[in-house]
Every structure is written in structure tokens, then in C-alpha cells.
Amino acid sequence: MPIDDEGALEPGYGELLWTPDQAVIDQAKVTAYQRWLAADRGVETKDYDELWRWSIEDPAAFWSSIWDYFGVLGDRGAGPVLAGGPMPDVRWFDGATLNYARNALRTARTDPGRTAIIFNNEDTPGGTLTYGQLAAEVARVASGLRRAGVQRGDRVAGLLPNGPHAIIALLAAASLGAIWSSCSPDFGPASVIDRFAQIEPSVLIAVPGYHYNGKEYRRDDVVRQIAAALPGLAAVVLTTPLDGGAGGFGDVPVLDWDQFGTADAGDEPPSEPEYTDVPFDHPLWVLYSSGTTGLPKPIVHGHGGIVLEHLKALALHLDLGPEDVFFWYTTTGWMMWNFLAGGLLVGATVVAYDGSATYPGTDALWQLTQDHRVSYFGVGAPYLLACAKAGVSPDRDHDLSALRGVGSTGSPLPPEGFRWVYDHVKDDVILGSLSGGTDLCTGFVGPVPVRPVRSGTITGRCLGAAVEALDPAGEPVIGEVGELVISQPMPSMPVGFWNDPDGTRYRESYYADFPGRWRHGDWIKILPDGACIIYGRSDATLNRGGVRMGTSEFYRVVEAFPEVADSLVVDTGQLGTDGRLVLYVTLAHGADLDADLTGRLRGSLREKLSPRHVPDAIHQVPGIPRTLSGKKLEVPVRKILLGTPIAQAVDPDALANPDVLVHFAPDDAAAPTRRPG
């Protein structure tokens, strides 16, 4: 653990890497917000800690101030900001109406020539859309959706890569009060059907093929198969033609994206959308849990909650505004794509990239950062670690003069990853490690631009996020590892799950263990200065000799070995009985799991962590099973080791690489296969 017996941080954690000078503090957007609070609301806060404390002690006043400070376009209504309770039985902004798309496209009226989207992929040079062009495209596609019969509350689904089509379609659906949902085109057809069939979309917008890692992948039959499984479709819209024509869709019209919604002869094409204002909690989109052990949970977020949360997170924590070029490496199947699109709310230019992060080389995303003068660069933590292992030095090989912020999420970034950024990317960037989730579509611990950055730690709890660590008795603790809970409501908490009318499934997912408090399922340690450390999933805990250990520290030691490309650790212990601690490693090219490497792994774990961390067995496997969004599957592998058949332990269609699971099973277990199609 990063805290030793005397309460001090272990070596590597807490090293001061960057400190904001007075100019940075004065110019930070969160500082401007503090000044406004003092002048307009009489709320004086001397530092970030006081501001955070106020934001969670008076959530109604805080979220009301976010609406007013950012000038949200909509009608506040006469109702209270926050009513009801305890969680989840709360209501936000009773009587308020607004529209996400209206707020995302407000720059189209004030500065239509500003660049809204920069897009490119592996096989084309890409291009740009100004805010004015984006608004016109949204209006056109919204017109097409309306002609296809889409009304407020109907669902529009996208099987699309991260590019302009997806952002335009999201905004077009939202402008009508319709509900958006997307999957990446590399998802297996059964996985897409598991998601979209739950919400019964009226229109499917799809790409019949994509490029990845230098190869083209045709998805014509996949699109047909998905459409056939969605009987309520009124239309299929294709961004490019299918091979062999548009047959195979029965009576469902197949329309061309470029012609979709174009004006009738003699009519002028629309220049901006017609917005349908909806109640604060009206569904905006449906996101999905990973679905590794059953149907993915369809998580519904509302227009108002997302507008307020993303304005707060992007402006006050990532420090983004109209002057910024904002990039996050993501697909449309991960909530970070929705977060990236939120950059439009603060008037930034968003960079939508479709392709491999490491093609044609490991530094591909740094080249993109140079080419587009990216000022905020976001990725999953594994990419930063892969760059470090590959010896990539972006500051040496690329012009990163525009870069001022780096974001990392998806898994804990170890201290070595922090130091690599400051040694090899830029020594004056604000590195923000974030942790949150699809469930809230945001990070609830993350960067604070007016506080120092220290290795291995997340800078602080985000404004409005009452994050606590609970001990086994359910009491909040500081300086100890505990169960991560949120004890006050946030407006971007789901308005519910789709097809869960009485909220039973929603309550069981987050509130069953600690009634009135949101249990997120992670281990967290909150340090005395407000910074925090995430240790991984609490349901994947290692429990050795009665001592609970998170997995992140284990991976930090193991994956520091140049011979180890990836790893997974599982504790097979059950309640009241000790089990085996099993380590699986995927090795770098040319490496062997011989006695020397095995001995060095065991010795390093003993020395750097504890004797309890020494695995009972180490096995080499060709790959580590991960979800489609890149999460390691510790819990399903544990179930497999305890005798659960693979098909019952995990849905192979929810995995990026299901074929590797057989290497984690007993010899007589059947290999996993994707469902037909």
C-alpha cells in the first residue's frame, strides 16, 4: 500500500511534480468562478478546499450557481433546485426546461466561424467543421430524423466511429428531444444487439466499414444483422454505401447520409436546428455498462444533469474554454466520447480521431497533437505506460508547444506514469488523473488546476462530488483505504435505467449496500490534503491473511518489468477461507517466463509490497481479457478459477478478446465463442 505503518507515503507516491504559480492560479477558470461567487453570491472561499466543502454542504446553491455562472440556455422555472430525498429519490430543478444541443451549439450564433470539430482517421486526411457548419449539418440531419417519424422520446442509435457523423447525429437527436445511443463499429453484432434491442430505436445510423491499425474492416453483413434484430426501425441511414447494394433490410428504407434531410426542391436548406426544450431530467442518451456477466445495464442520463456536470468538469477542472483544442482518445462505445463531445458546451474545438493509438507507430497520438495544436490531450492510462515502455519521448520528437493539459483515466496511473509525463512530454503541463464512470458520465475525483500535482495521486475531489472512503463499519476515514461512496446527490447521476420502471434494478446497483449513499465499487484512499488514490475495483480485492489489497499496486510492480506487456492477478479466497493468489502475465516479444523472471517477479513483489503479495502461481497467457472499453476482467476470471463455466462467468461478446479466456480455465473447460453472427 502507498501508506506505510507510520502513515507516510511510500517512495514513489507524493513526489511533487508541478506547482501552479500565481499567474496560473489567477488565470484559472475555477479562480474566476470563485471571484464571481464572492461578488454575486456572497460566498467567500479562501482556497479550493473551502470551495469544495461549500459545494457539497449546499448542493442546491452550488448547482444553481453553475447554471447561472455559465449562463445555461433554458428556463429555470419556479421550482426548487433540489427536492426530495434521500438518494436516489431526489429531483433537480423542478419546472426547468432546456436542450443539450441548444447549449452545445450556442457558439454557432456568437462566433459561427470558429472551428468546432477537427476530424481525421487512419485512411483519410480528415477535415474541419466550423460551429456554423456544424449547426447547419445538425439542422439537416434533424430534419431527416423528423421526416423519418422521430419524435420527442424516440430513440436514435448510431453504429459509428469517433467522427463528425456521430457528433452531428447526437446533437440532431437531442435537438428534437429524441434519445441518443451509440456503439463502436468494432463491437460484435450480438453485443450491439444486446444494447440497442433494449431501447428499440426508430432510426439506425451506421457505417458499413472502418479502418484500424492499417487494415480495412467491412461490416456490411453486421449492419444488416443488427437492423434485422431491431423490428421497430423506421429507417437505416448509411454514411457510405454497402457492398453489393442496400438489399437485405426488408421494408425498412435505407437512406444515404449525404442526402438525409436535404431540403425539397426550391426550399432553402435549414441553417440552424429547431430546438425542443425538455424537462431537466428528460433522457438525453443511454450509455451501457460493460455487460460482462449479463445484459449491459442501459444507463439513462438527462439533458440538464449532463449540461451542468460537463460545464463544471470541463471548465473548472480541465480548465477548458473557447481558446482550447480538446482531444480525448476514445470510441463511441465509451463514456469519454460523450465527455469529449461536451467540449462544445464550453466553446472549445474538439478533435475526433478514428483509428489505432499506435498506428503507424506508438507515438501516433503525439503526432496528432502536434498536427492539430492540441492544448488538452486525454487518453487511457495504459497508453501513457505503453509509450514509456516503448521509449517514446514526445517532447524530443514532436512540437507540443500548444499543450497545457494531459488527462488520464480508465485505470489508475502509477507514479512512474506521472513522472514519465513530466520527463518526456512537458514539464509544465497540468497532469490530471481522473476517476469516475459511465454511471455518472464524468469523473468525480480529478484535476484541480490551482493545486499541485504529485506522483501517483489524483489531485482532489471534484466540486459537487461528496466522495468519501468508508471503513468496514460504514464510517468515513481519512488516510485509510475504504469503499468509495458518494454521500450527496449529483445531477448527472442517472435518471434511471431503461426498462426499469420502478427503479428496482437501479437501486440494487448503487444503493443496496449503503442506503442513501451511492456505492461505486472502487477502493479509494483520501489523503489529509484532499488528494486521493484509487486502488481498483472493490469486488476484485485481494485478501491475504486478513489484509485487503487493491490490484493497482500489484500491477504497478509487475508491469514495471520490461519483459511484461500486461498482467492480471486473482485471489481465489472466499469468505472465511484463504485461496490462491494467481498471477497471469503476457510477455513482451522475445521474453520467456523462465525461472529467472519468475524469481525476480516474486522477489520484487515481496520487497516492494509485502510477503503477502507473492503469488502462489505465475502463468503465461497470450493475452489479458478486457472489456470492449479496456477494463481488465479480474472478477470473471476469479469465477472461472472457482469452477464457474466460462459461458456463465462472462459474456464473450462483451470482451475485446474472448479467445484468451480458455487459457484461464481448467483443462476440461470449453473454449468461449461469440454467439452466432
DRENNU-413674 format. One line per 8 residues: number of its first residue (from 1); their letters; for each residue x, y, z of C-alpha. Coordinates in steps of 0.1 Angstrom, whole numbers. Layout:
% residues N
NUM = A = X/Y/Z; ...
END
This chain:
% residues 677
1 = MPIDDEGA = 0/0/0; 12/36/-6; 9/44/31; 33/27/54; 27/18/91; 37/53/102; 13/70/79; 38/83/54
9 = LEPGYGEL = 36/79/17; 57/51/3; 86/60/-21; 73/70/-55; 40/84/-42; 35/120/-35; 66/134/-53; 59/170/-62
17 = LWTPDQAV = 60/173/-100; 43/206/-107; 31/235/-87; 9/263/-101; 25/297/-99; 5/328/-91; -2/335/-127; -17/301/-133
25 = IDQAKVTA = -39/304/-102; -50/339/-112; -59/328/-148; -76/295/-139; -113/294/-146; -120/280/-112; -105/311/-97; -127/333/-119
33 = YQRWLAAD = -157/313/-106; -146/319/-70; -144/356/-76; -179/356/-92; -192/336/-62; -179/362/-38; -192/392/-58; -225/378/-69
41 = RGVETKDY = -235/353/-42; -215/365/-12; -198/331/-9; -162/337/2; -138/308/-1; -101/313/5; -89/281/-13; -101/251/-32
49 = DELWRWSI = -107/230/-1; -132/256/12; -148/258/-22; -152/220/-24; -166/219/11; -192/245/3; -202/228/-29; -211/195/-11
57 = EDPAAFWS = -226/211/20; -250/232/0; -255/213/-33; -286/233/-42; -268/266/-40; -237/252/-58; -255/237/-88; -278/267/-90
65 = SIWDYFGV = -246/288/-93; -233/266/-121; -264/272/-141; -262/310/-136; -224/314/-139; -223/296/-172; -255/312/-185; -272/279/-193
73 = LGDRGAGP = -297/285/-221; -331/274/-208; -359/283/-184; -350/278/-148; -387/275/-138; -402/283/-104; -395/250/-86; -367/243/-61
81 = VLAGGPMP = -332/234/-73; -332/202/-52; -361/184/-37; -369/150/-22; -345/126/-7; -327/106/5; -309/94/-26; -319/82/-51
89 = DVRWFDGA = -353/98/-45; -343/134/-54; -355/158/-81; -334/185/-97; -346/219/-110; -384/212/-109; -401/231/-137; -369/239/-156
97 = TLNYARNA = -367/233/-193; -336/233/-216; -320/214/-245; -285/200/-245; -280/207/-283; -290/243/-279; -263/248/-253; -237/228/-272
105 = LRTARTDP = -243/249/-303; -246/283/-287; -212/293/-303; -228/289/-337; -247/321/-331; -219/341/-314; -189/330/-334; -200/308/-363
113 = GRTAIIFN = -166/308/-380; -148/292/-350; -137/256/-356; -159/232/-337; -146/198/-348; -113/186/-363; -116/151/-376; -94/125/-392
121 = NEDTPGGT = -87/88/-393; -61/64/-405; -70/64/-442; -81/100/-449; -66/134/-441; -99/144/-425; -111/180/-422; -129/205/-400
129 = LTYGQLAA = -163/219/-393; -169/254/-380; -196/259/-354; -218/274/-382; -213/244/-404; -219/220/-376; -252/238/-367; -263/235/-403
137 = EVARVASG = -254/198/-405; -273/192/-372; -303/210/-386; -302/189/-418; -300/156/-400; -326/166/-375; -349/174/-405; -342/139/-418
145 = LRRAGVQR = -350/123/-385; -382/143/-383; -392/131/-417; -385/95/-407; -410/100/-379; -387/106/-350; -404/125/-322; -395/135/-286
153 = GDRVAGLL = -387/104/-266; -379/82/-296; -345/66/-297; -318/71/-324; -290/46/-325; -255/50/-340; -231/23/-351; -204/48/-358
161 = PNGPHAII = -168/56/-352; -155/87/-334; -160/113/-361; -183/141/-373; -212/118/-382; -216/107/-346; -214/141/-331; -238/155/-357
169 = ALLAAASL = -263/127/-351; -261/130/-313; -269/167/-315; -296/162/-341; -314/137/-320; -310/158/-288; -323/189/-306; -356/170/-312
177 = GAIWSSCS = -358/157/-276; -351/122/-290; -327/99/-271; -293/90/-285; -273/58/-281; -241/47/-298; -218/17/-302; -184/15/-319
185 = PDFGPASV = -184/-4/-352; -158/-28/-339; -183/-43/-314; -196/-78/-322; -231/-79/-337; -245/-97/-307; -230/-71/-283; -246/-43/-303
193 = IDRFAQIE = -279/-61/-304; -278/-67/-266; -276/-29/-262; -298/-15/-289; -326/-41/-287; -333/-29/-251; -341/6/-262; -359/-2/-295
201 = PSVLIAVP = -345/26/-317; -366/42/-345; -336/50/-367; -302/33/-370; -273/54/-384; -244/31/-394; -210/29/-411; -205/-2/-432
209 = GYHYNGKE = -168/-4/-426; -138/12/-408; -100/13/-408; -80/2/-378; -43/-5/-374; -37/-1/-412; -64/-26/-422; -99/-21/-436
217 = YRRDDVVR = -128/-40/-419; -161/-43/-438; -192/-45/-416; -219/-48/-443; -234/-81/-431; -231/-69/-395; -252/-38/-402; -278/-60/-419
225 = QIAAALPG = -278/-84/-390; -282/-56/-364; -310/-40/-384; -329/-73/-387; -328/-76/-349; -344/-42/-344; -380/-46/-356; -391/-11/-347
233 = LAAVVLTT = -368/6/-372; -383/32/-395; -351/38/-414; -315/29/-417; -291/57/-426; -257/47/-441; -227/70/-440; -212/52/-470
241 = PLDGGAGG = -228/27/-494; -229/-10/-486; -210/-35/-508; -235/-52/-531; -261/-25/-527; -287/-18/-500; -306/-51/-501; -313/-72/-471
249 = FGDVPVLD = -333/-47/-450; -368/-59/-459; -393/-30/-459; -370/-6/-439; -359/23/-460; -322/26/-465; -311/62/-468; -278/80/-477
257 = WDQFGTAD = -263/102/-451; -253/130/-475; -289/132/-488; -306/126/-454; -327/156/-445; -318/177/-476; -344/203/-484; -370/196/-511
265 = AGDEPPSE = -366/213/-545; -370/250/-542; -365/251/-504; -335/266/-487; -317/241/-465; -320/249/-428; -291/268/-413; -297/260/-376
273 = PEYTDVPF = -318/235/-357; -352/240/-342; -347/231/-306; -373/212/-285; -369/223/-249; -375/194/-225; -377/190/-187; -344/190/-168
281 = DHPLWVLY = -344/152/-163; -356/143/-198; -335/115/-212; -306/127/-234; -288/94/-241; -284/58/-230; -250/45/-221; -242/9/-212
289 = SSGTTGLP = -223/-10/-185; -197/-34/-198; -222/-63/-198; -195/-89/-189; -219/-112/-170; -253/-104/-185; -272/-78/-205; -255/-44/-202
297 = KPIVHGHG = -273/-20/-179; -288/7/-201; -280/39/-181; -301/69/-188; -288/105/-183; -308/137/-185; -303/168/-205; -299/191/-175
305 = GIVLEHLK = -277/170/-154; -252/164/-183; -252/201/-193; -244/212/-157; -219/185/-149; -199/188/-182; -198/226/-179; -184/222/-144
313 = ALALHLDL = -160/194/-152; -146/207/-184; -143/244/-174; -134/243/-137; -114/211/-136; -99/206/-170; -97/245/-174; -111/244/-209
321 = GPEDVFFW = -126/273/-228; -130/287/-263; -93/290/-268; -87/253/-264; -83/223/-288; -96/194/-268; -87/157/-277; -95/125/-259
329 = YTTTGWMM = -87/92/-275; -119/72/-273; -145/53/-293; -183/60/-294; -188/30/-271; -171/46/-241; -184/75/-220; -153/95/-227
337 = WNFLAGGL = -167/101/-262; -198/118/-246; -174/137/-224; -153/148/-254; -185/160/-272; -192/181/-241; -162/202/-251; -187/220/-274
345 = LVGATVVA = -205/233/-243; -175/254/-234; -169/265/-269; -138/245/-274; -126/228/-306; -129/190/-302; -106/166/-321; -124/134/-332
353 = YDGSATYP = -99/107/-342; -109/73/-355; -81/47/-355; -54/29/-336; -35/48/-310; -3/31/-321; -5/31/-359; 17/37/-377
361 = GTDALWQL = 38/40/-345; 34/41/-308; 37/79/-310; 7/83/-334; -13/103/-309; 15/127/-302; 19/134/-339; -18/142/-339
369 = TQDHRVSY = -13/165/-310; 14/183/-330; -6/185/-362; -37/200/-346; -21/221/-319; -39/202/-292; -40/221/-259; -56/193/-238
377 = FGVGAPYL = -46/157/-245; -66/129/-229; -61/91/-231; -64/59/-211; -36/53/-186; -24/22/-205; -14/44/-235; 9/65/-214
385 = LACAKAGV = 25/34/-198; 29/18/-233; 47/50/-245; 70/48/-215; 78/12/-221; 84/18/-258; 109/46/-251; 88/72/-267
393 = SPDRDHDL = 98/108/-260; 72/132/-273; 90/163/-262; 120/153/-282; 102/142/-314; 72/165/-316; 62/201/-313; 40/202/-282
401 = SALRGVGS = 42/239/-276; 4/243/-275; -1/216/-250; -10/227/-215; -30/197/-200; -28/159/-201; -57/138/-189; -55/101/-179
409 = TGSPLPPE = -83/77/-170; -96/42/-174; -73/27/-148; -51/41/-120; -20/58/-134; 10/47/-112; 37/71/-101; 60/60/-129
417 = GFRWVYDH = 34/72/-154; 32/106/-138; 70/110/-138; 72/99/-175; 48/126/-185; 69/153/-168; 102/139/-180; 92/131/-216
425 = VKDDVILG = 61/151/-225; 63/185/-210; 74/197/-176; 48/225/-173; 16/206/-182; -12/201/-157; -15/163/-155; -49/153/-144
433 = SLSGGTDL = -56/117/-135; -94/112/-133; -116/85/-119; -154/83/-123; -175/62/-146; -201/56/-172; -227/56/-144; -223/94/-139
441 = CTGFVGPV = -207/102/-173; -179/121/-156; -150/120/-132; -158/126/-95; -121/128/-85; -97/145/-108; -75/175/-117; -77/208/-98
449 = PVRPVRSG = -57/234/-118; -49/255/-87; -34/226/-67; 0/209/-71; 4/176/-90; 20/148/-70; 30/114/-84; 6/86/-81
457 = TITGRCLG = -22/107/-66; -54/122/-80; -54/159/-72; -87/162/-54; -124/155/-52; -144/174/-78; -167/202/-70; -202/190/-61
465 = AAVEALDP = -189/154/-56; -192/143/-19; -168/114/-23; -159/95/9; -140/64/19; -159/41/42; -143/16/66; -159/-18/72
473 = AGEPVIGE = -183/-3/98; -195/22/72; -177/52/88; -158/78/67; -120/76/71; -90/97/60; -57/81/52; -71/46/51
481 = VGELVISQ = -83/25/22; -121/24/21; -151/17/0; -158/47/-24; -192/62/-18; -209/95/-28; -230/109/0; -247/138/-17
489 = PMPSMPVG = -267/137/-50; -252/149/-82; -274/160/-112; -256/137/-136; -265/106/-116; -287/85/-138; -324/94/-141; -328/56/-142
497 = FWNDPDGT = -322/25/-162; -342/19/-194; -370/-7/-188; -367/-4/-151; -400/15/-143; -400/12/-106; -362/17/-102; -355/-17/-86
505 = RYRESYYA = -325/-25/-107; -311/10/-104; -314/9/-66; -298/-26/-63; -269/-14/-85; -258/15/-63; -277/18/-31; -282/-17/-17
513 = DFPGRWRH = -251/-17/5; -253/18/19; -289/31/17; -289/68/9; -253/67/-4; -240/58/-38; -216/28/-37; -194/30/-68
521 = GDWIKILP = -174/-3/-64; -139/11/-61; -113/12/-33; -102/47/-25; -78/64/0; -84/101/7; -53/118/19; -52/145/46
529 = DGACIIYG = -46/172/19; -77/161/-1; -58/142/-28; -67/106/-33; -56/73/-46; -78/47/-64; -68/10/-60; -92/-7/-84
537 = RSDATLNR = -125/-25/-81; -135/-34/-46; -151/-66/-59; -117/-76/-72; -100/-72/-38; -70/-93/-29; -75/-106/7; -43/-122/20
545 = GGVRMGTS = -41/-131/57; -70/-108/65; -53/-78/48; -72/-62/19; -51/-51/-10; -61/-34/-42; -49/-46/-76; -34/-14/-89
553 = EFYRVVEA = -3/-16/-67; 3/-52/-78; 1/-42/-115; 25/-13/-109; 52/-36/-97; 47/-64/-122; 43/-42/-153; 74/-23/-145
561 = FPEVADSL = 93/-53/-158; 103/-47/-194; 95/-84/-201; 59/-80/-190; 35/-64/-215; 3/-69/-194; -8/-88/-163; -38/-99/-142
569 = VVDTGQLG = -39/-110/-106; -67/-130/-90; -73/-141/-54; -94/-172/-52; -101/-169/-15; -137/-169/-3; -154/-158/29; -137/-174/58
577 = TDGRLVLY = -111/-193/37; -78/-184/22; -73/-191/-15; -45/-190/-40; -31/-158/-54; -26/-164/-91; -7/-141/-114; -11/-142/-152
585 = VTLAHGAD = 14/-124/-174; 15/-116/-211; 51/-112/-221; 68/-88/-245; 81/-102/-277; 111/-124/-272; 107/-127/-234; 104/-161/-216
593 = LDADLTGR = 87/-169/-183; 117/-188/-171; 130/-194/-135; 149/-162/-136; 120/-139/-145; 96/-158/-121; 121/-154/-93; 126/-117/-100
601 = LRGSLREK = 88/-111/-101; 83/-128/-68; 113/-110/-52; 101/-76/-64; 66/-81/-51; 79/-93/-18; 103/-63/-15; 82/-35/-28
609 = LSPRHVPD = 48/-46/-15; 49/-74/11; 53/-112/15; 15/-114/13; 17/-102/-23; 39/-130/-35; 18/-151/-59; 12/-188/-53
617 = AIHQVPGI = 15/-194/-91; 26/-174/-121; 13/-184/-156; 20/-170/-190; -10/-163/-212; -13/-149/-248; -35/-120/-237; -53/-105/-207
625 = PRTLSGKK = -91/-105/-211; -105/-70/-213; -139/-54/-219; -146/-35/-250; -136/-3/-232; -104/-18/-220; -111/-29/-184; -93/-59/-170
633 = LEVPVRKI = -116/-88/-160; -104/-99/-126; -139/-109/-113; -150/-131/-142; -116/-148/-142; -119/-155/-105; -153/-171/-111; -137/-193/-138
641 = LLGTPIAQ = -109/-204/-114; -135/-213/-88; -153/-236/-113; -179/-214/-130; -182/-224/-167; -168/-197/-190; -201/-192/-207; -217/-184/-173
649 = AVDPDALA = -189/-164/-159; -186/-139/-187; -204/-129/-220; -177/-133/-247; -194/-107/-268; -187/-80/-241; -149/-87/-245; -124/-72/-268
657 = NPDVLVHF = -105/-106/-269; -127/-135/-258; -105/-161/-273; -79/-157/-245; -103/-168/-217; -97/-205/-224; -62/-200/-211; -76/-191/-176
665 = APDDAAAP = -99/-221/-173; -93/-257/-160; -82/-281/-187; -116/-296/-192; -134/-262/-197; -148/-254/-230; -133/-225/-250; -156/-194/-253
673 = TRRPG = -171/-185/-285; -190/-155/-297; -227/-160/-303; -237/-167/-339; -230/-137/-361
END
